[in-house]
Amino acid sequence: MSDEKYIVVLMGGISAEREVSLQSGKAVANALLENNRNVIKIIVNDDMVNELDNYKIDVAFIALHGYFGEDGGIQEVLESKGIPYTGSGISASRLAMNKVESKENFRRNNIMTPDYFTVSTSQSMSEIANSIKDLKLPVITKPVSSGSSIGISIIKEYTRIIDAIEHTGSYSDEILVEECIEGRELAVSVLNDNALPVIEIKTERGFYDYVAKYKSGNTQYIVLESAYGPSACALSHDVYDRVQELAIRAHNSLGCSAFSRVDMILNKKDEMYVLEVNTIPGFTERSLLPKAAAAANISFAELCDSIVDVAYKRAFMPERVARADIHDNNIAKI
């Protein structure tokens, strides 16, 4: 493929995850420049992105997180302009971004996910509190459509319900209330239909929230091994294989393409619960996809280069069908 291709890196955006996206975008742009790619950096400030019309673009590298990044919005704009882009298509992005719809999808595909229900900020606080009191604590509240662990709260005591709902409700009118599964937090990145090494996340904060993810110096990211005997930094061969297989199943069930990161909990009985699939995981120095790639001997520059090449090849495959646009048995060619 010619080195004359022009790659636009889209970063920033209009979601609460703008600052993280700026970090991801700068890291991606630097990596592509390291590989002598022709890079154009666009900081996205609205949902029109008219700046795209100023350039001849061969591939758009989407480094936008959250709203108008992972929800199909920017993908729809790029398709309307005929610009090939990295990652999953419109339908898969929308499905994965909505935590309720993705969990319903997991259940249809016999993938275990924690029990849950939803509440709305339009309900009275007494109604919400009564609903939550029917659940065994702790529970976790999450915005239905958000990422980067923004807006998440854990309720360990009933006296904390109002504070948690008000915090999460400031990011979303619809709130997911999810069973808190005790166990090991695992992240498995999928790259080109292959599961990368499993990473365990350990944090002193009780769960992997925004502070643990981006600010704490005490969060540990442990690349696990597959082993015969018990080990704090390993999983048995059987469990390790099942964790990776589950990640690929979850990725495929949503119709994701090219890459993703699957977050899950492994309980003490070695039962695996998928929490969510991130279609545009972070590309910062703390991010899990680059860490997993490095554990598979793929440098950050090689990872970014590969993602661009896959997007370009996919765009020009004859009669291609994007798995990312398979949803409810409706197949759309892009």
BELBELPE-V57553 format. One record per residue. N is the residue number from 1. RES is the residue in one small letter. PSI is psi in whole degrees, -180 to 180 (none if undefined). OMEGA is omega in whole degrees, 0 to 359 (* if undefined). D_FIRST is the distance of its C-alpha to the first C-alpha in whole Angstrom. Layout:
N,RES,PSI,OMEGA,D_FIRST + N,RES,PSI,OMEGA,D_FIRST
//
This chain:
1,m,142,184,0 + 2,s,143,176,4 + 3,d,-1,183,7 + 4,e,2,178,9 + 5,k,142,178,8 + 6,y,124,184,12 + 7,i,124,174,13 + 8,v,131,176,17 + 9,v,118,181,19 + 10,l,124,184,22 + 11,m,171,180,25 + 12,g,-103,177,29 + 13,g,-175,189,30 + 14,i,21,179,33 + 15,s,176,177,34 + 16,a,-8,182,37 + 17,e,20,184,34 + 18,r,-47,184,32 + 19,e,-40,177,33 + 20,v,-41,179,31 + 21,s,-40,178,28 + 22,l,-40,177,28 + 23,q,-45,179,28 + 24,s,-47,183,25 + 25,g,-43,179,23 + 26,k,-41,179,24 + 27,a,-44,179,23 + 28,v,-46,181,20 + 29,a,-44,179,19 + 30,n,-40,180,20 + 31,a,-42,180,18 + 32,l,-37,176,15 + 33,l,-35,177,16 + 34,e,-31,179,17 + 35,n,18,177,13 + 36,n,32,175,13 + 37,r,155,174,12 + 38,n,108,189,13 + 39,v,134,173,16 + 40,i,127,180,19 + 41,k,126,176,21 + 42,i,122,173,24 + 43,i,115,185,27 + 44,v,126,182,28 + 45,n,-4,180,32 + 46,d,-179,182,32 + 47,d,19,176,31 + 48,m,-41,181,30 + 49,v,52,180,27 + 50,n,-16,178,28 + 51,e,-25,180,26 + 52,l,-28,183,23 + 53,d,-8,183,24 + 54,n,-5,186,24 + 55,y,157,169,20 + 56,k,110,189,17 + 57,i,132,177,15 + 58,d,-37,180,12 + 59,v,139,172,13 + 60,a,124,174,16 + 61,f,111,182,17 + 62,i,112,175,21 + 63,a,32,179,23 + 64,l,136,180,26 + 65,h,151,176,29 + 66,g,-149,182,32 + 67,y,137,183,33 + 68,f,33,174,30 + 69,g,-57,182,27 + 70,e,2,187,28 + 71,d,12,179,30 + 72,g,-10,184,28 + 73,g,-55,180,29 + 74,i,-32,178,26 + 75,q,-39,179,24 + 76,e,-41,178,26 + 77,v,-45,182,25 + 78,l,-41,178,22 + 79,e,-37,179,22 + 80,s,-25,180,25 + 81,k,0,179,22 + 82,g,30,181,19 + 83,i,119,175,17 + 84,p,148,183,15 + 85,y,162,182,16 + 86,t,154,172,17 + 87,g,-160,187,19 + 88,s,160,181,22 + 89,g,-171,187,23 + 90,i,-55,187,26 + 91,s,-44,180,29 + 92,a,-38,179,28 + 93,s,-47,180,28 + 94,r,-43,183,31 + 95,l,-45,182,33 + 96,a,-32,183,32 + 97,m,-31,181,33 + 98,n,109,187,36 + 99,k,-34,180,38 + 100,v,-48,181,41 + 101,e,-37,179,38 + 102,s,-38,178,36 + 103,k,-39,176,39 + 104,e,-38,177,41 + 105,n,-43,178,38 + 106,f,-45,181,38 + 107,r,-39,177,41 + 108,r,-28,182,41 + 109,n,20,177,38 + 110,n,38,175,41 + 111,i,121,183,39 + 112,m,137,176,42 + 113,t,150,182,42 + 114,p,147,176,45 + 115,d,155,186,47 + 116,y,164,164,47 + 117,f,173,181,49 + 118,t,151,172,48 + 119,v,164,181,50 + 120,s,148,178,50 + 121,t,-13,177,51 + 122,s,-16,177,53 + 123,q,156,176,56 + 124,s,153,181,59 + 125,m,-31,179,58 + 126,s,-39,177,61 + 127,e,-47,181,59 + 128,i,-45,181,56 + 129,a,-40,179,58 + 130,n,-37,178,60 + 131,s,-45,183,57 + 132,i,-30,180,56 + 133,k,-17,177,59 + 134,d,-14,181,59 + 135,l,153,175,56 + 136,k,128,178,56 + 137,l,153,5,55 + 138,p,157,171,53 + 139,v,162,180,50 + 140,i,136,175,47 + 141,t,136,182,46 + 142,k,144,169,43 + 143,p,140,183,42 + 144,v,-36,181,41 + 145,s,91,177,37 + 146,s,169,179,36 + 147,g,-167,179,34 + 148,s,23,179,34 + 149,s,21,179,38 + 150,i,135,175,39 + 151,g,6,182,43 + 152,i,140,174,43 + 153,s,152,174,47 + 154,i,132,181,49 + 155,i,109,179,52 + 156,k,-19,180,55 + 157,e,144,182,58 + 158,y,-25,179,59 + 159,t,-12,182,60 + 160,r,0,186,56 + 161,i,-49,185,56 + 162,i,-46,180,56 + 163,d,-43,182,54 + 164,a,-45,181,51 + 165,i,-41,179,51 + 166,e,-39,179,52 + 167,h,-52,181,49 + 168,t,-38,181,46 + 169,g,-17,177,48 + 170,s,-12,179,47 + 171,y,-18,184,43 + 172,s,140,177,43 + 173,d,-28,179,46 + 174,e,131,187,46 + 175,i,130,174,46 + 176,l,127,174,45 + 177,v,115,191,48 + 178,e,139,174,46 + 179,e,136,179,48 + 180,c,108,181,48 + 181,i,126,178,47 + 182,e,130,179,48 + 183,g,-164,182,46 + 184,r,132,178,42 + 185,e,120,182,40 + 186,l,148,175,36 + 187,a,128,179,33 + 188,v,118,177,30 + 189,s,141,178,26 + 190,v,129,180,24 + 191,l,116,179,21 + 192,n,49,176,19 + 193,d,9,178,22 + 194,n,140,177,23 + 195,a,130,177,26 + 196,l,173,180,26 + 197,p,147,182,29 + 198,v,135,178,32 + 199,i,133,175,33 + 200,e,139,181,37 + 201,i,128,177,38 + 202,k,129,180,41 + 203,t,148,178,43 + 204,e,-5,187,47 + 205,r,0,177,46 + 206,g,-34,173,47 + 207,f,166,189,44 + 208,y,80,181,40 + 209,d,-172,184,41 + 210,y,-42,180,39 + 211,v,-46,179,41 + 212,a,-36,185,40 + 213,k,-40,190,37 + 214,y,-16,188,36 + 215,k,-32,185,39 + 216,s,137,176,41 + 217,g,-1,184,41 + 218,n,-5,179,43 + 219,t,132,181,40 + 220,q,138,175,39 + 221,y,108,187,36 + 222,i,119,176,36 + 223,v,114,185,34 + 224,l,152,176,36 + 225,e,162,173,36 + 226,s,122,189,37 + 227,a,163,177,40 + 228,y,-42,184,43 + 229,g,168,179,46 + 230,p,142,179,47 + 231,s,144,180,45 + 232,a,-23,183,44 + 233,c,29,181,41 + 234,a,164,171,40 + 235,l,153,176,40 + 236,s,157,180,41 + 237,h,-44,183,39 + 238,d,-48,182,40 + 239,v,-43,180,40 + 240,y,-47,180,36 + 241,d,-40,181,35 + 242,r,-35,177,37 + 243,v,-46,180,35 + 244,q,-41,179,32 + 245,e,-39,179,32 + 246,l,-39,178,34 + 247,a,-45,179,31 + 248,i,-40,178,29 + 249,r,-44,180,31 + 250,a,-44,177,32 + 251,h,-49,182,28 + 252,n,-35,183,28 + 253,s,-29,179,31 + 254,l,-8,182,30 + 255,g,26,183,27 + 256,c,156,181,25 + 257,s,148,168,21 + 258,a,-62,182,19 + 259,f,159,174,21 + 260,s,174,171,25 + 261,r,130,182,28 + 262,v,124,180,31 + 263,d,135,182,34 + 264,m,166,175,37 + 265,i,133,175,41 + 266,l,113,183,42 + 267,n,-178,185,46 + 268,k,-18,177,48 + 269,k,11,183,49 + 270,d,29,173,45 + 271,e,140,187,44 + 272,m,130,179,41 + 273,y,123,177,41 + 274,v,128,178,38 + 275,l,-52,180,38 + 276,e,167,175,35 + 277,v,126,180,31 + 278,n,115,184,29 + 279,t,-23,173,26 + 280,i,78,179,25 + 281,p,167,183,26 + 282,g,155,176,27 + 283,f,33,177,24 + 284,t,176,181,27 + 285,e,-18,179,29 + 286,r,-2,190,31 + 287,s,152,190,29 + 288,l,-35,178,29 + 289,l,-49,176,25 + 290,p,-36,178,24 + 291,k,-43,180,27 + 292,a,-40,177,27 + 293,a,-43,179,23 + 294,a,-38,178,25 + 295,a,-22,177,27 + 296,a,17,179,25 + 297,n,33,175,23 + 298,i,115,181,20 + 299,s,164,180,20 + 300,f,-41,178,20 + 301,a,-41,178,17 + 302,e,-38,179,15 + 303,l,-50,181,17 + 304,c,-41,179,15 + 305,d,-44,180,12 + 306,s,-42,180,12 + 307,i,-41,178,14 + 308,v,-46,183,11 + 309,d,-39,178,8 + 310,v,-42,179,11 + 311,a,-41,182,12 + 312,y,-45,180,9 + 313,k,-41,181,9 + 314,r,-37,183,13 + 315,a,-26,185,13 + 316,f,19,173,12 + 317,m,130,180,14 + 318,p,139,178,17 + 319,e,41,183,20 + 320,r,148,173,19 + 321,v,121,181,22 + 322,a,119,176,22 + 323,r,-23,179,24 + 324,a,-17,181,24 + 325,d,26,173,26 + 326,i,117,181,29 + 327,h,129,182,32 + 328,d,38,177,35 + 329,n,16,174,34 + 330,n,117,183,33 + 331,i,123,180,29 + 332,a,127,174,27 + 333,k,141,178,24 + 334,i,none,*,22
//
